[in-house]
Amino acid sequence: MIPAPFDYAVAESVEHAIELLGSSDDAKLIAGGHSLLLLMRLRMATPSLLVDVGRIPGMSGVRDAGDRLAIGARTRHHDVHHDPLLREHCPIVAETAGMIGDPQVRHRGTIGGSVAHGDPASDMPTVLLALDADLVVQGPGGSRTVPARDFFTGFLETALAPDEVLTEIQVPKTGDAWSYVKFQRRSQDWAMVGVAALVQRSNGGVGSARIAFTNMGLTPVRAGAAEAAMAGASGDGIRAAAEKAAEGTSPPSDTNASADFRRHLAQVLTRRAVEQALAR
């Protein structure tokens, strides 16, 4: 299907992008375009104006910010995957970026676009939720920082106001054991279910764990029951704790999988993610 008619403008700065967003009742930002253009072709999104932020200087790359790393929202997945700072200090982000889509998607798509789209089937929002990351957004009134737990508000909905721009993602430097695993029907498909796990080791087992799910609700979700049950677990205790993984979640049923199958996958993948993290 052909998209509905729209105007197009190139933003020269973040401030210019904010100004352009405020000039139209239904303007949308575009960088890589992998999420938005598909919706436009299906006419599920009909913006009157596209504001291209792909040429704004200073919005890409990774910098050391003390106990955190700051990732520019325009940083492409390929560059996130290969960034030496992320590989050293927050490898779960780098590794997950290399699992997104195919090489064409990773060379064009951006981390900010993926996060701002708010798709619960996306990989990176889940990882950021498990990390307790912060997202920096800028609007007419200046910048504000939104914790990842408050950023994703509904299906394809986020805390971004219509005239705000996501400029930076801040992730902690972490020494935790980690893993991100997902189950797909075919390579490069969206995840039926994905699990991000960050584990602090204790006596050969789990001291504590932060666990988050992809595609187990209208937003990425934390697995609170499994996190509590994992504390102090080892061996068969990890398997027993993983059986609580789906508690408090609301997985969808669709043509790919039923809600019950997703609950089963969540249990299996939670155990696998925690054991994989401990094995690193």
Buried (B, 14 or more C-beta within 10 A) or exposed (E): EEBEEBEEBBBEBBEBBBBBBEBBEEBBBBBBBBBBBEBBEEEEBEBBBBBBBBEBEEBBBBEEEEEBBBBBBBBBBBBBBBBEBBBEBBEBBBBBBEBBBEEEBBEBBBBBBBBBBBBBBBBBBBBBBBBBBBBBBBBEEEEEEBEBBEBBEEEBEBBBEEBBBBBBBBBBBBEBBBBBBBBBEEEEEBBBBBBBBBBBBEEEBBBBBBBBBBBBBBBBBBBEBBBEBBBEBBEEBBBEBBBBBBBBBEBBEEEBBEBEBBBBBBBBBBBBBBBBBBEE
